[in-house]
């Protein structure tokens, strides 16, 4: 047993950042990856699935996708695709052959193997908000992202057991130069958390640096790192019909080393995609499948997932809208297609609201539940997202985690068990028609765990709530977030691994980090 494993055992196996003795800010559920027990919602009939498939295949074979990366074009030309300049056309038989090579599920193991997550089947993994350039909280208002707020949001990401993956930067720290930003951010991410992490595909140096940092943090040899998924990336197409150079470059580098890729077009119906959902989803599928096919050529069997981020614009202003009926149905439709192709599915928990208000929560709930209904295996931006992805908020993250715990509880099979004492026949006999169940033995044996217990909701009546200070949800969430930061301690990390990580960061900074245009 190495030093890190011993430290985890001494910590009692706690899965969040370790808390000091005494009252904790949140009485949360233990770490677990929920399994979705329900049949998925499927708005398409069999002919609808075939129609979307035929549409995507026609786009790929007749219109083609622009691969703005010469290496990718060369790889696909050698595989038999028709390449003209940057335009690549691929036939259905080729695409389906490549998809058959992709695994239906895969497991990613971070530096703490107890935090491994599986994508595929009925597994449902939630990811923190990723990539907003701005932050908002009650005390400081809206402001450009900075490193202090980045670290705060990383601590919240580690603390909450219902967040399973530390995805992209929860806010861009714009006060750190882009040449070295990835080094500082990944060092903090790998030391403040022990969860699965993500690399941005923004140039060769950044991707190679992050892979090496993940390897060092886990104490792995190069062979051990490449033998199994240890991290992942998400790439976006440039809709309509384009994949850009850095995304493809980074994706191919990760694929060659056996690391998972999620391909997520950003298709807004009425703007970068047709105004009809069928057209928007078909376009999104074509863009995803084209990149997935490339990655299977680069490394057959490379773990991949199909991402959906299809929504609509407000036709009055052109602004993106999220949590809409169209967004929900597009997510469910793409879920059907992911199952048709045998691929894991990524969806998102998103909203358009500008602050953590009622609109923010109904839009986010629509997004989250459509992901559950679609059978999504990974839900990006599940906690902390505002303003269509332009703002990250710690209060919103707390409020969203309340919702994620509700979803986790909803998925527990014990909730609808019908065997033995679950039917409570003897309790019904004992209470009869004149009593109540508060004091019966059946209730006393189960009351502590019988029902979901919220940490952010207030279930007191109006008078009791008013006497306690009349704290509204946003104020409560702000208080909880500050309390979490006050009690947070980072998870254990072997000292030699931390030292190797710090030495690598210092060396790469001295070398100038990654080239930029700034």
SULPE-V914837 format. One record per residue. PSI is psi as a letter, one per 20 degrees, with the letter a starting at -180 (none if undefined). OMEGA is omega in radians with two decimals (NA if undefined). Layout:
BEGIN
psi;omega
PSI;OMEGA
PSI;OMEGA
END
This chain:
BEGIN
psi;omega
p;-3.11
r;-3.07
h;-3.12
g;3.12
h;3.10
g;3.14
h;3.10
h;3.14
g;3.12
h;-3.14
j;3.09
j;3.09
j;3.13
q;-3.01
i;3.07
a;2.95
p;-3.05
p;-3.09
q;3.08
q;3.13
q;3.13
a;-3.08
p;3.10
q;-3.13
h;-3.07
p;2.97
n;-2.96
r;3.07
q;3.07
r;3.09
p;2.94
q;3.05
o;-3.07
q;3.00
p;-3.13
o;-3.03
i;-2.95
q;2.95
p;-3.14
q;3.02
p;-3.05
n;-3.11
h;-3.10
q;2.94
a;-3.09
g;3.12
h;3.10
g;3.08
g;3.14
h;3.14
g;3.10
g;3.11
g;3.14
h;3.11
g;3.13
g;-3.13
h;3.09
g;3.09
g;-3.09
h;-3.04
h;-3.05
h;-3.06
g;3.09
r;3.13
p;3.07
o;3.04
o;-3.04
l;-3.12
o;-3.06
h;3.13
g;3.12
g;3.11
g;3.13
g;3.12
g;-3.10
h;3.09
g;3.12
h;3.13
i;3.05
j;3.09
q;3.12
o;-3.03
p;3.07
o;-3.02
c;3.09
i;-3.10
p;-3.13
p;3.06
p;-3.12
q;-3.09
q;-3.12
g;-3.09
g;3.12
g;-3.11
g;-3.09
h;3.07
g;3.12
g;-3.13
h;3.13
h;3.13
h;-3.06
p;3.14
q;3.12
h;3.07
q;3.11
q;-3.10
p;3.09
p;-3.09
o;3.12
a;-3.08
h;3.01
o;-3.07
i;3.07
i;-3.13
j;3.12
q;3.12
q;3.10
p;3.04
p;-3.14
r;-3.13
c;-3.10
j;-3.13
q;-3.09
o;-3.02
p;-3.12
p;-3.04
q;3.12
r;3.02
q;-3.07
p;2.86
j;3.09
q;3.08
i;-3.07
r;3.07
q;3.06
p;2.90
r;-3.04
h;-3.06
h;-2.99
i;3.13
a;3.14
p;-3.11
r;3.05
q;3.13
q;3.11
r;-3.03
h;3.11
g;3.14
h;3.04
g;-3.11
h;3.09
g;-3.09
h;3.05
h;3.09
g;3.08
h;3.11
g;3.12
h;-3.02
g;-3.02
p;3.13
h;-3.13
i;2.97
o;-2.97
i;-3.03
p;3.02
n;-3.00
c;3.11
r;3.13
p;-3.13
h;2.88
q;3.11
p;3.08
n;-3.02
i;3.08
j;3.05
p;-3.08
p;-3.11
h;-3.12
h;-3.07
j;-3.08
g;-3.10
h;-3.13
g;3.12
g;-3.08
g;-3.12
h;3.05
g;3.12
g;-3.11
g;-3.09
i;3.11
h;3.10
i;3.12
r;3.00
k;-3.11
r;3.08
p;-3.14
r;-2.95
q;3.03
p;3.02
p;3.09
m;-3.08
l;3.11
q;-3.06
g;-3.03
g;-3.10
g;-3.12
g;-3.13
h;3.12
g;-3.08
g;3.09
g;3.13
h;3.13
g;3.09
g;3.11
g;-3.13
g;-3.11
h;-3.14
i;-3.13
k;-3.06
q;2.90
r;3.09
h;-3.14
g;3.12
h;3.13
g;-3.05
i;-3.09
i;-3.08
q;3.09
p;-3.13
i;-3.08
a;3.14
r;2.94
r;2.99
p;3.06
q;3.11
p;2.96
r;3.03
n;-3.04
q;0.09
p;2.82
k;3.11
q;2.87
p;-3.02
r;-3.04
g;-3.03
h;3.12
g;3.14
g;3.14
g;-3.14
h;-3.13
g;3.14
h;3.10
g;3.11
g;-3.12
g;-3.13
h;-3.14
j;2.99
j;-3.11
q;-2.98
q;3.13
p;2.99
p;-3.11
o;-3.00
n;3.00
q;3.08
n;-3.03
o;3.10
o;3.14
p;-3.12
i;3.14
f;3.14
j;3.14
r;3.12
q;-3.06
i;3.10
q;-3.14
h;3.14
g;3.12
g;-3.13
g;-3.13
h;3.11
g;3.11
g;3.14
g;3.12
g;-3.13
g;-3.14
g;3.11
g;-3.04
h;3.11
g;-3.14
h;3.12
g;3.09
g;3.09
g;-3.07
h;3.09
h;3.01
g;-3.12
g;3.10
n;3.13
p;-3.11
j;3.10
p;3.13
p;-3.10
r;3.04
q;3.10
p;3.13
q;3.03
p;3.03
l;-3.11
o;3.05
b;-3.11
r;3.05
q;2.94
o;-3.04
i;3.07
h;-3.05
i;-3.05
i;-3.13
q;3.09
q;3.11
q;-3.10
q;-3.08
k;-3.12
r;3.03
h;3.13
g;3.11
g;-3.10
g;-3.13
h;3.11
h;3.10
g;3.13
g;3.11
g;3.14
h;3.05
g;3.08
g;-3.11
h;3.08
g;3.10
h;3.09
h;-3.12
i;3.12
k;-3.08
q;2.95
q;-3.07
p;2.97
p;3.03
a;-3.07
q;3.04
n;-2.89
r;3.12
r;3.12
i;-3.05
q;-3.03
h;3.07
r;-3.14
m;-3.11
a;-3.12
g;3.11
g;-3.14
g;-3.05
h;3.13
h;3.10
g;3.12
g;3.10
g;3.07
g;-3.13
g;-3.09
g;-3.10
h;3.07
h;3.06
g;3.10
g;-3.12
h;-3.12
i;-3.07
k;-3.13
q;3.10
h;3.07
p;3.13
o;3.11
q;3.04
k;-3.03
i;-3.12
p;2.98
i;-3.00
p;3.04
r;3.02
l;3.10
k;3.11
j;3.14
i;-3.11
p;2.92
p;-3.08
p;3.08
h;3.09
g;3.10
h;3.11
g;3.11
g;-3.12
g;3.12
h;3.13
h;2.99
g;3.13
h;3.14
h;3.09
h;3.07
g;3.12
g;3.12
g;3.12
g;3.12
h;-3.07
i;-3.11
o;-3.10
h;3.13
h;-3.08
h;-3.09
k;3.11
q;-3.06
j;-3.08
q;3.01
c;-3.07
i;3.12
h;3.13
i;2.99
k;-3.10
g;-3.11
h;3.08
g;3.10
h;3.10
g;-3.11
g;-3.06
h;3.13
b;-3.06
i;-3.06
i;-3.04
a;3.06
r;-2.99
i;-3.11
g;-3.00
j;-3.09
q;-3.04
h;-3.13
g;3.12
g;-3.09
h;3.14
i;-3.00
i;-2.93
h;-3.04
h;-3.07
j;-3.02
h;-2.99
r;3.05
p;3.12
o;-3.12
q;3.03
i;-3.13
h;3.09
q;3.08
o;-3.05
j;3.10
q;3.07
r;-3.00
g;-3.07
g;3.13
g;3.09
g;-3.13
g;3.12
h;-3.13
j;3.09
i;3.08
l;-3.12
p;3.13
r;-3.02
g;-3.11
g;3.12
g;3.09
g;-3.12
h;3.10
g;3.14
g;-3.13
g;-3.13
h;3.11
h;3.12
h;3.11
g;3.14
h;-3.12
h;-3.08
i;-3.03
p;2.90
q;-3.11
q;3.12
q;-3.12
q;3.04
p;3.12
p;-3.04
h;-3.12
h;3.09
g;3.11
g;-3.14
g;3.12
h;3.11
g;-3.14
h;3.13
h;3.11
g;3.14
g;-3.13
g;-3.13
g;-3.12
h;3.06
g;3.12
h;3.11
i;3.09
i;3.12
c;-3.11
q;3.12
q;3.11
r;3.07
j;-3.04
none;NA
END
